[in-house]
Amino acid sequence: MTSPSNKLKVHVIRADGLKHMNHFTGDHPYVTCGITQADGKVETKVDTKPVTEGDTLNPIWDETLELESWQPGETLEFIVYDKGLLGSKTEGKAILPSDFFYPHGFQGMIAIIGLPDAKLAVEVQVVGAQDGE
């Protein structure tokens, strides 16, 4: 018996406390949000746009991303990257288990693993399976 899939609206607001990683080109941080399934496989992924101006160590994205085909029990994984000339470097990762946002949503800061004192501000809203879509 499979649960109906839901859509998630994920508002990636900002990060605090990122590291300076690109010494020549400047920092251009962005976030990838993915759904980690029960088998550990990361399925759907969406990205914010890189922040290229302002305080790139405390960037503000203020972007809402939509993820399809999420099911209760699946975890959200946020990876913060720094886009450079030759590719992207990983700043760190943040995990949000479904218990924190299902069924009532989540709004707050989550720790970025790999960066002491760094946090990612997000809001997550579960949108039920739509009939006829």
C-alpha positions in Angstrom: 0.0 0.0 0.0 1.6 3.2 -1.1 0.7 6.6 0.3 -0.5 9.3 -2.1 2.4 11.6 -3.1 2.3 15.2 -2.0 3.9 18.3 -3.3 6.2 20.4 -1.1 6.7 24.1 -1.2 10.2 24.9 0.2 11.0 28.5 0.9 14.8 28.8 1.2 15.2 32.1 3.0 18.9 32.6 3.9 22.0 31.2 5.5 24.2 32.5 8.3 27.9 31.7 8.8 29.1 30.3 5.5 32.8 30.1 4.8 34.8 32.1 2.2 35.7 29.4 -0.4 36.5 31.1 -3.7 39.4 33.4 -3.2 39.7 34.5 -6.9 36.2 34.7 -8.2 34.3 35.6 -5.0 31.6 33.4 -3.3 28.4 32.5 -5.2 26.5 30.3 -2.8 23.3 28.4 -3.8 21.2 25.6 -2.3 20.1 22.3 -3.7 17.1 20.8 -2.1 16.4 17.1 -2.6 14.1 14.3 -1.3 15.9 11.4 0.3 13.8 8.2 0.0 13.6 5.4 2.5 16.3 3.5 0.6 18.7 6.5 0.9 18.4 7.5 -2.8 18.1 11.2 -3.4 15.3 11.6 -5.9 13.9 15.0 -6.9 16.3 18.0 -6.7 15.8 21.7 -7.3 18.3 24.6 -7.0 18.1 28.2 -5.9 19.9 30.8 -8.0 23.4 31.6 -6.8 23.8 34.8 -4.7 26.5 36.9 -6.4 26.1 40.3 -4.6 26.0 41.5 -1.1 27.0 39.5 1.9 27.7 36.1 0.3 28.8 34.6 3.7 25.3 35.3 5.0 23.3 35.1 1.7 19.6 35.8 1.3 17.9 33.8 -1.5 14.2 34.3 -0.5 13.2 31.7 -3.2 10.3 29.2 -3.1 11.0 25.9 -4.7 8.5 23.1 -5.4 9.2 19.4 -5.1 6.8 16.8 -6.5 6.2 13.3 -5.4 7.1 13.5 -1.7 5.8 10.9 0.6 5.5 11.0 4.5 8.7 9.5 6.0 11.0 10.9 3.3 13.6 13.4 4.4 14.6 16.7 2.9 18.3 17.3 2.2 19.7 20.7 1.7 23.2 21.0 0.3 24.9 24.5 0.2 27.3 24.9 -2.6 29.6 27.6 -3.7 29.7 28.0 -7.5 33.1 28.7 -8.9 34.6 29.0 -12.4 35.4 25.3 -12.7 32.5 23.8 -10.8 30.9 23.9 -7.3 32.4 23.2 -3.9 30.2 21.9 -1.1 29.9 24.2 1.9 27.8 21.8 4.0 24.6 19.9 4.3 21.4 20.3 6.3 18.8 17.5 6.9 15.2 18.0 7.8 13.3 14.7 8.7 9.7 14.6 7.8 8.6 14.5 11.4 9.6 18.1 11.7 7.4 19.3 8.8 4.6 16.8 8.3 1.7 17.4 8.5 1.9 21.0 9.9 4.9 22.5 8.1 8.1 23.9 9.4 9.6 27.4 9.8 13.0 27.9 11.4 16.7 27.5 11.3 18.5 24.2 10.7 22.2 23.5 11.4 24.5 23.1 8.4 26.6 20.0 9.0 30.2 20.6 8.3 30.1 24.3 9.2 30.2 25.2 12.9 27.7 27.8 13.8 26.2 27.9 10.3 22.5 27.7 9.8 19.9 27.6 7.0 16.6 29.4 7.4 13.7 27.5 5.6 10.0 27.2 5.6 8.4 23.9 4.4 4.7 23.5 3.5 3.1 20.2 2.5 0.5 20.5 -0.3 -1.8 17.5 -0.5 -2.1 15.3 -3.5 -4.3 17.1 -6.1 -7.3 15.3 -7.6 -7.4 15.5 -11.4 -3.9 16.9 -11.9 
